[in-house]
Amino acid sequence: MKDKKEKKRWGLILFIVFIMIGTSVSFVFFGFSPATERVKYNGFSFVNNGNMWIAKISGREAAFSFLPSEVESVLAFEDFSKRLQGKLEIDVTYDLNSTYKESIALANHQMGLTLAAYGIFVRKGFTTNNTFNLPIITCDNATINVPVVYFRQGNTTNINIENNCIIAEASANADFIMVKDRLLYGMLGVMK
């Protein structure tokens, strides 16, 4: 009887050891992180790296905060992307004292980083004199060769045009990042 109890005890110990070793081995082979999240949109594959979505577009990696499906609700005039595609430089501007200046500055910075991978220079400025040594850029500076994107506060989140100037309006901090992503998706041919 003693042998039977001891065999059961050893069997239980071996089973627990097997489970512990199996779990440890699975972490070595499969890692500690969950499976990478992938999303397809219009033939483009987006991979989540934790805090942004990465897509390979025209042979280069582009980073976005929102998926294309998440920015479809941003109203945009039909041919804004054509006005931005194929440019060597795009000027971006906003009001120095905007309520959303931090979010707009982040949107401008992210836009510059993404477009730099495609050889497009993003010149940043303000609509008025400033102490940051940045140029004054207004819609009056917009040309066919160097378009101006003016980020400003509005009642809705949209992209429209006023006298050859592309106006990116939003009414909340995160919406400026959405508008930036919508502009980039249009420029890079992911969305129309």
Secondary structure, 3 states (H helix, E strand, C coil): CHHHHHHHHHHHHHHHHHHHHHHHHHHHHHCCCCCCCEEEECCEEEEECCCCEEEEECCEEEEECCCHHHHCCCEECCCHHHHHCCCCEEEEEECCCCCCHHHHHHHHHHHHHHHHCCCCEEEEEECCCCCCCCCECCHHHCCCCCCEEEEEECCCCEEEEECCEEEEEECCHHHHHHHHHHHHHHHCCCCC
